Amino acid sequence: MEKETSKSIPNFTQEDR
């Protein structure tokens, strides 16, 4: 799920990680 989110919203992934 995190991988898919990164493609859709790279910003969200950066904040989460």
SERODO-981709 format. One line per field, with one value per residue: residue number from 0; x, y, z of N, C-alpha, C in turn; chain. Coordinates in steps of 0.2 Angstrom, whole numbers. Layout:
// residues N
seq c(NUM	...) .
n.xx c(X	...) .
n.yy c(Y	...) .
n.zz c(Z	...) .
ca.xx c(X	...) .
ca.yy c(Y	...) .
ca.zz c(Z	...) .
c.xx c(X	...) .
c.yy c(Y	...) .
c.zz c(Z	...) .
mol c(A	...) .
//
This chain:
// residues 17
seq c(0	1	2	3	4	5	6	7	8	9	10	11	12	13	14	15	16) .
n.xx c(4	10	19	11	5	15	17	6	5	19	23	16	21	34	32	27	38) .
n.yy c(-6	6	8	10	21	30	32	39	49	56	65	62	50	54	61	51	42) .
n.zz c(0	4	-6	-18	-14	-14	-28	-31	-22	-19	-9	2	6	9	20	29	30) .
ca.xx c(0	14	22	6	3	21	16	0	7	26	23	13	27	40	30	26	44) .
ca.yy c(0	12	9	13	28	34	34	43	55	55	69	58	45	57	63	45	39) .
ca.zz c(0	4	-13	-22	-12	-16	-35	-32	-18	-16	-3	8	7	12	27	33	31) .
c.xx c(5	17	17	5	9	20	11	2	14	27	21	18	32	38	30	33	48) .
c.yy c(6	13	12	20	33	37	39	50	54	60	65	53	48	59	57	42	45) .
c.zz c(0	-3	-18	-20	-14	-23	-35	-28	-15	-10	3	10	11	19	32	34	35) .
mol c(A	A	A	A	A	A	A	A	A	A	A	A	A	A	A	A	A) .
//
